[in-house]
């Protein structure tokens, strides 16, 4: 429940402060690509499909999963263009 309340933003999962749940920034990190697999393991297949589709859309757009993708601007996260 905590994950869904604090970390989930649409089909994306963001970094948050572990003490108060505040979102740090609206950036999808490639390190969060494990979420769909974890969701399937716990039986949350519907959300896993949405998350995987969103990650795959980045793959199609950039030819791979970028290190950081700014969800507010729809562009690569500044400083992460080369990753």
Buried (B, 14 or more C-beta within 10 A) or exposed (E): EEEEEBBBEEBBBBBBEEEEEEEEEBBBBBEBBEBBEEBBEEEBEEBBBBBBEBBEEBEEEEEEBBBBBBBEEEEBBEEBEEE
